[in-house]
Amino acid sequence: MNDIRQDQTYAFYLSRLGWKIKKQKNVYYFIRKILPFLQITKVQRPETLDTSFLKKIILEEKITITIVEPKDERQAEILKKLNFRQIKPYLPSKTLVIDLSQKLETILKKTKKDCRLSIKKTKNIKIKKCQRKDLAEFYSLWKKSVGFKRYVPPFNQIKNLSQIFKENALFLLYKDSQGAASGAIFLKNKWNAYYWQAFTNKKAREKLIQYQIVWQGVLWAKKNKCLNFDFEGVFDPRFPDKKWLGFSHFKKSFGGEEITYPGAFFKINLNFW
């Protein structure tokens, strides 16, 4: 089951952001010129790691830096043998996945008690499914909610995400007259749904709104026959970042299975191999 970063729709999205795309045997390679003398390529969670084709790209495109985020330890070992160095990952190296083949009642039962109570308590709140005309409001509330504490992508990226993923993207937004605001972006491909990005301000957290927003994302994924719901990252002690602790605790309250990836590997390509 392909990771969304190896999906045609995601590749097209990155092309709109200025990345050049190469494809070989259903694996996407992303290339971008950072400076006139600096060009990078990245390969993220490929189903197969074709080092011969990777070498071809590096030579043809005059790649300076190669970044590979392997899907499993077997791929990681291949990279180590080719003198790739491990670096801090760009993608979440550890995540939480809910098996959506289970009955909805079973999924709910496997959540922690506080999570179930929060979902029940907020079941009647009004959450808006954003259309394109609502994206500016979504974006504005996102920026106000997190301030300078967290990175918010440029509005053009959010708009492209909505336009390109179309029915495979879900933007949910809650706001009320007391100033509470919470929202989330969910993406999906044929097999998996992803809790892509989210925000919740203090007033919305006090009202437990974030629990209902995630639950609505799970329902959307289940309705669309996805096999898995991926929380897109939890705290990984191998690459510790204390900022991840709080929302990792929140995500884990929904249950699911922890999945670990090898991380990221990097090589400067002056004389490749």
Beta strands, then each sheet from edge to edge (+ up, - down):
strand 1: 20-24
strand 2: 27-35
strand 3: 38-44
strand 4: 65-69
strand 5: 85-87
strand 6: 94-99
strand 7: 128-129
strand 8: 169-175
strand 9: 181-188
strand 10: 192-200
strand 11: 228-230
strand 12: 257-260
strand 13: 264-268
sheet 1: 1+ 2- 3+ 4+ 13- 5+
sheet 2: 7+ 8- 9+ 10- 11- 6+ 12-
end
